Protein backbone atom coordinates (compact mmCIF):
# COMPACT_ATOMS: atom_id res chain seq x y z
CA UNK A 1 0.00 0.00 0.00
CA UNK A 2 1.26 3.46 -0.89
CA UNK A 3 -0.54 6.32 0.81
CA UNK A 4 -0.04 9.95 1.71
CA UNK A 5 -2.26 9.61 4.75
CA UNK A 6 -0.75 10.65 8.08
CA UNK A 7 -1.39 8.83 11.35
CA UNK A 8 -0.49 10.11 14.81
CA UNK A 9 0.57 7.42 17.31
CA UNK A 10 0.83 8.62 20.89
CA UNK A 11 3.39 7.03 23.19
CA UNK A 12 5.22 5.78 20.11
CA UNK A 13 8.08 4.25 22.07
CA UNK A 14 5.79 1.88 23.99
CA UNK A 15 5.60 -1.90 23.60
CA UNK A 16 2.36 -1.94 21.58
CA UNK A 17 2.79 1.48 20.00
CA UNK A 18 6.18 0.68 18.48
CA UNK A 19 4.64 -2.27 16.65
CA UNK A 20 1.80 -0.02 15.48
CA UNK A 21 4.38 2.42 14.09
CA UNK A 22 6.32 -0.41 12.42
CA UNK A 23 3.24 -1.84 10.72
CA UNK A 24 2.01 1.57 9.61
CA UNK A 25 5.38 2.39 8.04
CA UNK A 26 5.41 -0.98 6.29
CA UNK A 27 2.03 -0.09 4.76
CA UNK A 28 3.34 3.25 3.51
CA UNK A 29 1.67 5.60 5.97
CA UNK A 30 3.31 8.76 7.21
CA UNK A 31 3.54 8.59 11.00
CA UNK A 32 3.80 11.28 13.63
CA UNK A 33 4.79 9.62 16.89
CA UNK A 34 4.72 11.33 20.26
CA UNK A 35 7.39 10.80 22.92
CA UNK A 36 7.94 12.44 26.30
CA UNK A 37 11.22 14.11 25.37
CA UNK A 38 13.52 14.44 22.37
CA UNK A 39 16.52 15.62 24.38
CA UNK A 40 18.15 12.22 23.95
CA UNK A 41 17.18 10.98 20.49
CA UNK A 42 19.31 7.86 21.01
CA UNK A 43 16.52 6.46 23.22
CA UNK A 44 14.40 6.02 20.09
CA UNK A 45 16.94 4.55 17.68
CA UNK A 46 14.79 1.43 17.35
CA UNK A 47 12.05 3.65 15.91
CA UNK A 48 14.40 5.66 13.70
CA UNK A 49 15.83 2.40 12.32
CA UNK A 50 12.47 0.99 11.24
CA UNK A 51 12.04 0.45 7.51
CA UNK A 52 10.62 3.64 6.03
CA UNK A 53 11.25 5.74 9.16
CA UNK A 54 13.73 8.02 7.41
CA UNK A 55 11.09 9.28 4.99
CA UNK A 56 7.83 8.76 6.85
CA UNK A 57 8.39 8.99 10.63
CA UNK A 58 8.37 12.23 12.59
CA UNK A 59 8.74 12.22 16.38
CA UNK A 60 7.30 15.09 18.42
CA UNK A 61 7.18 15.82 22.13
CA UNK A 62 3.90 15.64 24.05
CA UNK A 63 2.88 15.46 27.71
CA UNK A 64 -0.22 13.52 28.75
CA UNK A 65 -1.01 15.96 31.56
CA UNK A 66 -0.56 19.18 29.57
CA UNK A 67 -3.60 20.47 27.70
CA UNK A 68 -2.77 21.44 24.14
CA UNK A 69 0.36 19.35 24.22
CA UNK A 70 -0.90 17.13 21.37
CA UNK A 71 -2.00 19.98 19.10
CA UNK A 72 1.11 19.80 16.95
CA UNK A 73 1.16 16.01 16.89
CA UNK A 74 -2.37 15.59 15.50
CA UNK A 75 -2.20 18.50 13.03
CA UNK A 76 -2.86 17.39 9.41
CA UNK A 77 -3.54 13.79 10.49
CA UNK A 78 -6.45 11.65 9.32
CA UNK A 79 -6.22 9.10 12.13
CA UNK A 80 -4.93 9.09 15.68
CA UNK A 81 -3.93 5.94 17.58
CA UNK A 82 -3.80 6.80 21.27
CA UNK A 83 -1.75 4.20 23.11
CA UNK A 84 0.05 6.39 25.67
CA UNK A 85 -0.95 5.42 29.22
CA UNK A 86 0.95 4.13 32.27
CA UNK A 87 0.99 0.37 32.84
CA UNK A 88 2.10 -0.10 36.43
CA UNK A 89 0.49 -2.48 38.91
CA UNK A 90 1.98 -1.07 42.12
CA UNK A 91 2.23 2.70 42.60
CA UNK A 92 2.52 5.07 45.56
CA UNK A 93 -0.41 7.29 44.55
CA UNK A 94 -3.06 5.58 42.41
CA UNK A 95 -4.80 8.82 41.45
CA UNK A 96 -1.67 10.76 40.56
CA UNK A 97 0.38 7.95 39.04
CA UNK A 98 -2.33 6.02 37.17
CA UNK A 99 -5.75 7.61 36.90
CA UNK A 100 -4.73 11.20 36.14
CA UNK A 101 -2.31 10.36 33.29
CA UNK A 102 -4.76 7.84 31.78
CA UNK A 103 -7.90 10.00 31.97
CA UNK A 104 -6.41 13.45 31.43
CA UNK A 105 -4.16 12.10 28.68
CA UNK A 106 -7.12 10.63 26.81
CA UNK A 107 -9.12 13.84 27.14
CA UNK A 108 -6.18 16.02 26.12
CA UNK A 109 -5.67 13.97 22.97
CA UNK A 110 -9.38 14.10 22.10
CA UNK A 111 -9.54 17.84 22.72
CA UNK A 112 -6.60 18.37 20.38
CA UNK A 113 -8.27 16.14 17.79
CA UNK A 114 -11.52 18.11 18.01
CA UNK A 115 -9.69 21.12 16.59
CA UNK A 116 -8.49 19.25 13.47
CA UNK A 117 -11.09 18.83 10.74
CA UNK A 118 -9.07 16.23 8.82
CA UNK A 119 -9.25 13.60 11.58
CA UNK A 120 -11.71 10.83 10.78
CA UNK A 121 -11.20 8.39 13.64
CA UNK A 122 -9.38 7.94 16.94
CA UNK A 123 -8.39 4.43 17.97
CA UNK A 124 -7.90 4.16 21.72
CA UNK A 125 -5.85 1.44 23.36
CA UNK A 126 -8.01 0.34 26.25
CA UNK A 127 -7.72 -3.02 27.99
CA UNK A 128 -9.51 -6.16 29.09
CA UNK A 129 -9.11 -4.43 32.46
CA UNK A 130 -11.88 -2.03 31.41
CA UNK A 131 -14.16 -5.01 30.82
CA UNK A 132 -13.65 -6.78 34.16
CA UNK A 133 -11.33 -7.19 37.12
CA UNK A 134 -13.51 -9.99 38.49
CA UNK A 135 -13.51 -12.99 36.15
CA UNK A 136 -16.44 -15.15 37.21
CA UNK A 137 -16.14 -18.85 36.46
CA UNK A 138 -19.64 -18.97 34.97
CA UNK A 139 -19.37 -15.77 32.90
CA UNK A 140 -18.27 -15.31 29.29
CA UNK A 141 -17.13 -11.71 28.86
CA UNK A 142 -17.58 -9.61 25.75
CA UNK A 143 -17.45 -5.99 24.61
CA UNK A 144 -20.82 -5.45 26.31
CA UNK A 145 -19.28 -5.77 29.77
CA UNK A 146 -17.75 -3.03 31.90
CA UNK A 147 -15.53 -3.27 34.94
CA UNK A 148 -17.70 -1.90 37.78
CA UNK A 149 -15.68 -3.06 40.80
CA UNK A 150 -12.21 -1.51 40.52
CA UNK A 151 -11.36 1.65 42.45
CA UNK A 152 -8.28 3.47 43.75
CA UNK A 153 -7.64 0.69 46.28
CA UNK A 154 -8.86 -2.33 44.38
CA UNK A 155 -6.89 -3.00 41.19
CA UNK A 156 -6.07 0.69 40.61
CA UNK A 157 -4.48 -0.01 37.20
CA UNK A 158 -7.72 -1.64 36.08
CA UNK A 159 -9.60 1.36 37.41
CA UNK A 160 -7.42 3.75 35.42
CA UNK A 161 -8.12 1.87 32.17
CA UNK A 162 -11.87 1.79 32.82
CA UNK A 163 -11.98 5.47 33.71
CA UNK A 164 -9.90 6.47 30.67
CA UNK A 165 -12.11 4.55 28.25
CA UNK A 166 -15.29 5.86 29.90
CA UNK A 167 -13.92 9.40 29.60
CA UNK A 168 -13.27 8.81 25.90
CA UNK A 169 -16.80 7.59 25.19
CA UNK A 170 -18.34 10.38 27.28
CA UNK A 171 -16.35 12.96 25.30
CA UNK A 172 -17.52 11.53 21.97
CA UNK A 173 -21.13 11.36 23.14
CA UNK A 174 -21.15 14.90 24.53
CA UNK A 175 -19.14 16.75 21.88
CA UNK A 176 -20.05 17.35 18.26
CA UNK A 177 -16.85 15.84 16.86
CA UNK A 178 -16.05 15.24 13.20
CA UNK A 179 -14.41 11.93 14.11
CA UNK A 180 -15.57 8.74 15.77
CA UNK A 181 -13.91 6.53 18.39
CA UNK A 182 -13.00 2.84 18.35
CA UNK A 183 -11.33 1.06 21.26
CA UNK A 184 -9.12 -2.00 21.32
CA UNK A 185 -9.26 -3.95 24.60
CA UNK A 186 -6.29 -6.35 24.74
CA UNK A 187 -5.75 -9.11 27.28
CA UNK A 188 -2.30 -10.25 28.42
CA UNK A 189 0.01 -8.92 25.69
CA UNK A 190 3.21 -10.87 25.09
CA UNK A 191 5.60 -11.08 22.16
CA UNK A 192 8.92 -9.75 20.88
CA UNK A 193 9.79 -6.15 21.67
CA UNK A 194 11.20 -3.60 19.24
CA UNK A 195 13.02 -1.78 22.04
CA UNK A 196 14.99 -2.70 25.14
CA UNK A 197 12.35 -1.74 27.72
CA UNK A 198 10.60 -4.59 29.49
CA UNK A 199 6.81 -4.55 29.42
CA UNK A 200 4.82 -5.74 32.42
CA UNK A 201 3.18 -8.73 30.72
CA UNK A 202 6.47 -10.20 29.51
CA UNK A 203 7.86 -9.68 33.02
CA UNK A 204 5.34 -12.18 34.34
CA UNK A 205 6.93 -14.78 32.06
CA UNK A 206 10.35 -13.85 33.43
CA UNK A 207 9.07 -14.18 37.00
CA UNK A 208 7.79 -17.66 36.15
CA UNK A 209 11.23 -18.67 34.89
CA UNK A 210 13.40 -17.11 37.61
CA UNK A 211 11.77 -18.18 40.86
CA UNK A 212 9.54 -15.14 41.15
CA UNK A 213 6.48 -17.19 42.13
CA UNK A 214 6.25 -19.35 45.29
CA UNK A 215 4.59 -22.09 43.29
CA UNK A 216 2.13 -22.78 40.50
CA UNK A 217 -0.73 -20.43 41.36
CA UNK A 218 -4.32 -20.85 40.24
CA UNK A 219 -4.31 -17.86 37.87
CA UNK A 220 -5.06 -17.58 34.19
CA UNK A 221 -4.86 -14.95 31.49
CA UNK A 222 -6.27 -14.19 28.05
CA UNK A 223 -3.08 -14.12 26.01
CA UNK A 224 -2.56 -12.19 22.77
CA UNK A 225 0.52 -11.43 20.70
CA UNK A 226 1.63 -7.79 20.55
CA UNK A 227 1.77 -7.92 16.74
CA UNK A 228 -1.89 -8.93 16.63
CA UNK A 229 -2.79 -6.07 18.96
CA UNK A 230 -0.95 -3.63 16.70
CA UNK A 231 -2.65 -5.08 13.62
CA UNK A 232 -6.04 -4.75 15.33
CA UNK A 233 -5.49 -1.01 15.81
CA UNK A 234 -4.70 -0.56 12.14
CA UNK A 235 -7.55 -2.76 10.95
CA UNK A 236 -9.94 -0.75 13.14
CA UNK A 237 -8.49 2.42 11.63
CA UNK A 238 -8.81 1.29 8.02
CA UNK A 239 -12.21 -0.39 8.17
CA UNK A 240 -14.95 2.27 7.84
CA UNK A 241 -17.53 -0.06 9.37
CA UNK A 242 -15.47 -0.74 12.53
CA UNK A 243 -17.47 0.44 15.52
CA UNK A 244 -17.35 0.47 19.29
CA UNK A 245 -15.13 -1.75 21.39
CA UNK A 246 -13.05 -4.77 20.36
CA UNK A 247 -11.99 -7.38 22.88
CA UNK A 248 -8.56 -8.46 21.67
CA UNK A 249 -7.46 -11.76 23.21
CA UNK A 250 -6.84 -15.17 21.72
CA UNK A 251 -6.34 -17.98 24.24
CA UNK A 252 -7.21 -18.36 27.92
CA UNK A 253 -4.38 -20.26 29.61
CA UNK A 254 -3.58 -20.98 33.24
CA UNK A 255 -0.19 -20.55 34.85
CA UNK A 256 0.00 -24.35 34.94
CA UNK A 257 -0.58 -24.45 31.16
CA UNK A 258 2.30 -22.03 30.63
CA UNK A 259 4.61 -23.89 33.04
CA UNK A 260 3.77 -27.23 31.40
CA UNK A 261 4.60 -25.77 27.99
CA UNK A 262 7.94 -24.39 29.19
CA UNK A 263 8.80 -27.66 30.90
CA UNK A 264 8.21 -29.58 27.68
CA UNK A 265 10.46 -27.27 25.71
CA UNK A 266 14.03 -26.08 25.96
CA UNK A 267 13.42 -24.01 29.11
CA UNK A 268 12.78 -26.81 31.63
CA UNK A 269 16.13 -26.11 33.35
CA UNK A 270 15.08 -22.60 34.38
CA UNK A 271 13.74 -21.97 37.90
CA UNK A 272 10.16 -22.79 37.02
CA UNK A 273 7.78 -23.19 39.98
CA UNK A 274 7.28 -26.76 41.16
CA UNK A 275 4.93 -26.64 44.14
CA UNK A 276 1.31 -26.96 43.05
CA UNK A 277 -0.76 -24.28 44.77
CA UNK A 278 -3.86 -24.67 42.61
CA UNK A 279 -5.88 -26.64 45.17
CA UNK A 280 -8.48 -25.19 47.54
CA UNK A 281 -5.84 -24.98 50.25
CA UNK A 282 -3.37 -23.37 47.81
CA UNK A 283 -5.94 -20.75 46.84
CA UNK A 284 -6.53 -19.89 50.50
CA UNK A 285 -2.80 -19.71 51.14
CA UNK A 286 -2.23 -17.27 48.26
CA UNK A 287 -5.26 -15.26 49.36
CA UNK A 288 -3.69 -14.76 52.79
CA UNK A 289 -0.30 -14.10 51.20
CA UNK A 290 -1.87 -11.31 49.12
CA UNK A 291 -2.38 -9.14 52.22
CA UNK A 292 1.39 -8.89 52.61
CA UNK A 293 1.79 -7.48 49.10
CA UNK A 294 1.47 -3.94 47.76
CA UNK A 295 -2.06 -2.69 46.99
CA UNK A 296 -1.94 -3.43 43.26
CA UNK A 297 -0.51 -6.93 43.51
CA UNK A 298 -2.55 -7.84 46.56
CA UNK A 299 -5.90 -6.76 45.15
CA UNK A 300 -5.11 -8.45 41.84
CA UNK A 301 -4.46 -11.78 43.57
CA UNK A 302 -7.60 -11.56 45.70
CA UNK A 303 -9.83 -10.79 42.71
CA UNK A 304 -8.30 -13.36 40.35
CA UNK A 305 -7.10 -16.36 42.36
CA UNK A 306 -9.05 -19.49 41.50
CA UNK A 307 -11.03 -17.76 38.74
CA UNK A 308 -11.20 -18.71 35.08
CA UNK A 309 -11.28 -15.99 32.43
CA UNK A 310 -13.70 -16.78 29.61
CA UNK A 311 -14.35 -14.42 26.74
CA UNK A 312 -16.00 -14.13 23.36
CA UNK A 313 -13.66 -12.72 20.70
CA UNK A 314 -15.99 -13.28 17.75
CA UNK A 315 -16.57 -9.56 17.11
CA UNK A 316 -12.93 -8.73 16.36
CA UNK A 317 -12.63 -11.81 14.14
CA UNK A 318 -15.82 -11.03 12.24
CA UNK A 319 -15.50 -7.24 11.90
CA UNK A 320 -11.74 -6.90 11.47
CA UNK A 321 -10.89 -10.31 10.04
CA UNK A 322 -8.01 -10.79 12.44
CA UNK A 323 -6.28 -14.17 12.55
CA UNK A 324 -4.49 -14.58 15.85
CA UNK A 325 -0.95 -15.84 16.33
CA UNK A 326 -1.08 -18.90 18.62
CA UNK A 327 0.33 -18.77 22.13
CA UNK A 328 2.94 -21.40 21.25
CA UNK A 329 4.15 -19.43 18.24
CA UNK A 330 4.19 -16.23 20.24
CA UNK A 331 6.13 -17.61 23.19
CA UNK A 332 8.67 -19.27 20.89
CA UNK A 333 9.65 -15.76 19.83
CA UNK A 334 9.07 -14.00 23.14
CA UNK A 335 11.54 -15.97 25.31
CA UNK A 336 14.52 -15.66 22.91
CA UNK A 337 13.69 -11.96 22.58
CA UNK A 338 13.80 -11.52 26.37
CA UNK A 339 17.21 -13.21 26.36
CA UNK A 340 18.38 -11.00 23.49
CA UNK A 341 17.51 -7.81 25.38
CA UNK A 342 19.18 -9.08 28.55
CA UNK A 343 16.00 -9.38 30.61
CA UNK A 344 16.44 -13.13 30.98
CA UNK A 345 19.72 -14.93 31.47
CA UNK A 346 20.66 -17.41 28.78
CA UNK A 347 21.11 -20.76 30.47
CA UNK A 348 22.48 -23.78 28.66
CA UNK A 349 20.52 -26.93 29.30
CA UNK A 350 22.70 -29.44 31.20
CA UNK A 351 23.67 -32.57 29.33
N, C-alpha and C positions, 0 to 999 in steps of 0.2 A: 504494500500500500504506500502510495506517495501522497502526502497531504500537506497543505499549508496551515492546517488548523493548529492552534496553540492550546495546550493544556497546562494548567497550574497544578502542581502537586505540592501540598504543604507537608512539612516535615520530611523533605526528600531524602534525608540521610538515614531514615528509619528502616527497620528490617523489612516491613511490607512495602513501604513507599519506594525504597530503592529498586525493588523488583517491578513496581509499577512504572517507574521512570525507564528502566531497562526495556520493558516490553513496549512502552510507548515509542521510544526511540527506534526500536527495531521495526515498528510499523510506520515510521516516517513522520511522526508527529513532532512539532516543536514543543519543547517542555520548558516551563519556568518553574524551578523548584525552590522552595523556601527552606532556609536554614537559620539557625539562631544567630550565627556570626560568621563573617567572611574574613575575619582578621587572620586566621590561619587556614588558608585554602588547602593546605596539605591534608587536612582532616577529611577532605572530600575527593581525594584522588580516585577512589573507586568509582565515583560518579563521573568525574571528568574523563576517565579512561573507558567508559562504556562506548560501544560502537555507535557512532553518530553524534556523540556528545559535543564534539568540537564544533559542529555546524548547528546543532539543534537544541543544545541544553544551555540555559541561562540560570544561574543561581542568584537568588536575592535574599536579603535579610528580612526576617519578620519575627515578631514577638507575639505569642498567643494572648498575652494579657494587655497588649497595647492596642487600643481602638485606632483604626486607620492604618495599622501596621501592614495589612495585606493589600492595601489599595494598589500599590505599584505591582505587586505580584500577579493580581488577577486582571490587570489592565490588558485589553485586547485579546483576552482568552475567550474560547467558546465553552470550555468545560473546566471545572475545578474538582480535583480529587483531594478531599480534606482528610489526611491521615494523622496529622500531628496531634498527639495527646499522650500524656504520661502513662506508662504501664509499670506501676510499682505496687507490689502487694502490701508491703509494710512501710509506712511513713510516720513522721512525727505529728504532722497536722493534716488530717484527712481533707479538711475544707481547703486549706491553702495549697497543699501539695498535689491534690488530685482533682477535687471538684472544680475549683476555680479555673485552673488551666483548661480542663476539658470543656466546661460549659462556656466560659467567657471566650475561649479560643474559637469554639464553634460559632458563637454569635458574632464575633469580630470578623470571621471569614465571611459569613453570610451577609453582614452589613456591607462589607467591601464589595461583595458580588452584586448587591442590590443597586449599586451605582454604575454598573457596567452593563450596557444594553446587549452586548454581544454574547453574554453567557447564557447558555441554553439549559445546562443541568449541573448540579453539584452532587457528587458522589461522596457520601460520608462513611468513613470507616467506623462502624459501631462495633458491637461484639455480641457473642452469645450471652455475655454477662448482662446485657440489657434485656434479654429474654427471660432469664431466670438465674437465681443464685441458690435455688432450692429444688434440685432435680428429684422429682417424686418417682418412685419405682413404677407406678401405674399410669404415668403421664407421658404422652408423646408430644414434645414441644414443636411449635412451628412459629412462623412470623406473626401469628395472631397473638402470641403471648408476650407479656411484659413483666419484668422483674419488679415486684411490688414489696419485697421484703428488705432489700438492702438499705442501709443508712450509713451515717458517718462512723458508726461503731461496728456495724455488721457488714463485712465484705465491702469496705469503703471504695476499693477499685471498681467493683461491680456497680456500686451506687454512682460513681462518677460517669461511667459509660451510659447508664440508664438516663441520668440527668442531662448529659450532653445530647443524646439522641432526642430526648423529649423536647429539649430547647430548640433543636433544629426543626422538628416537625411543628412546634408551636409558632416559630418564626414564619415558616412557609404558609401556615394556615391563617396567620394574622396579617401578613404583609402582602401587598399586591406586587409580587415579584414576577419578573419576566422569565424566570427559570424555575425548574422543578427540582425536587430532591429525591435521591435514591440512597438507601443505606445498605451496606454489606455488613453482616453480623457473623464474623468468623468464630470458630471454636478454638481449640488448642492448635496454634500455628507453629509448625516445625518445618525444617528444610534448610538447605544451604543458604548461607548469608553472603551478600555482596561486599560487606565491610567487616571490620574486625570486632565490632561491638557484639556483645553477647545478649541475645534477647531472652526474656524471662521464660518463655515456653521451652526453648532449647536447654535452658539451665536445669529444668526439671529432669531432662534426660541425663545430664551430667551428674546431678545429684543421685540418680538411680545407679550410676556406674562408679561412683566414688565413695560410697558409704554414707551418703547424705540422708538416707532414710533408715530408721531403726529396724525395719522389716518390710515385708510386702503388705502394703496397706490397702484396705478395701476402698479404693478410689478409681474412678474412670473418667475419661475425657473423650470429647468429640474431636478427633484429630483431622487436620487439613494441612496440605502442603502450601507453603508461602507463595509458590508460583501460581497455584490455583486461585489463591486469594487475590493476588495481583491481577490475574486474568479476569476474575469476576468483576473487579472494579472497571476494567476497560470494556468488558462486554456490556455492563450496565450503562456505561457512558455512550457506547455506540448504538445500542438498540433503542430506537425511539419508543418502543412499546414497553420497555422496562419500567416498573412502577413499584413504589413502596419499599418494603424491606426484603432482604434476601439472606436467609440463614445459610451460612457457608461452612459446612462441616461434612466430612465424608464417612468416617468410621468411628463407632463408639468402642473403645478398648479399655480394659482395666489395666491397672499397674501390673497385675499378674500376667496378663497377655503380653505386655511389653517386655517384662523380665523373661518370660518363656522364650520370646523371639530372640532376645539378645543371648540367652543361654545356648540356644541352638546354633547360633552363628559364630562369628570369629571373635566375639567379645565376652565369652563365658569366663575368661580369666580376670576380668575387671571385678571390682568390689561390689558386685550386685547383691542386693538384699537376699537373705536366705530364710529368715524366720517368717513364717506365715502368720500374719496378723489380720487375716480376713474373716476370722470366725466371730461369733457374737462376743466372746470375751475380748478378742483383739480389737473389735470396734469400740468397746467400752474403754479399753486401755488407751487407745488413741484419743478418744473423746476427753478423757481426763488429762492426758498429755497436752491437749490443745490449750488448756488454761494456763500453761506455763510458756506459751508462745506469744509473740507480738500480736496486736489486734488483728491485723490482716490475715496472717497465717492461722491464728487460732480460730477466728470466725469462719474461715474457709473450711477448715477441717470439720468443725462442728456442723456445718450446713451441707457437707458433701460425703462424709464418711458413711459407708454402707449404702449409698444411693447409686442408682444406675441411670445414666443420662440416655434418654431416648429422644430422637428427633426425626422430623419429616423434612427431607431436603429436596422434595420433588419440585418445588417452585423454581429453585435456581437451575435445576436440570432442564425443566420444561421451557422456562422463559429465556434463559441465557445459553442453553445448550452446552453447559459446562460438563466436561468429562474429567472426573477427579483422578489424580495420581494416587495410587494405593499407598497405604501406610508402609508396607514393606519396601516399595520402591523409594519412598520418601526417606525412610530411615537409613537405607543403604547409602544415600548421599549425605544425609545429615551428620552422621557420626564421623566419617572421614573429614568432613568440612570443619567440625568442631576441633578435630586433631590438627588440621591444617592451620587454623587460626590460633592454636595454642591454648584453647580453653579446656582441652582434654588431653591428658598425657598419652602418648603412643606407647602401648605396652605390647611387647612381643609375647605371643602365646607360647608357654613352655612346652618343650618337646615331650 
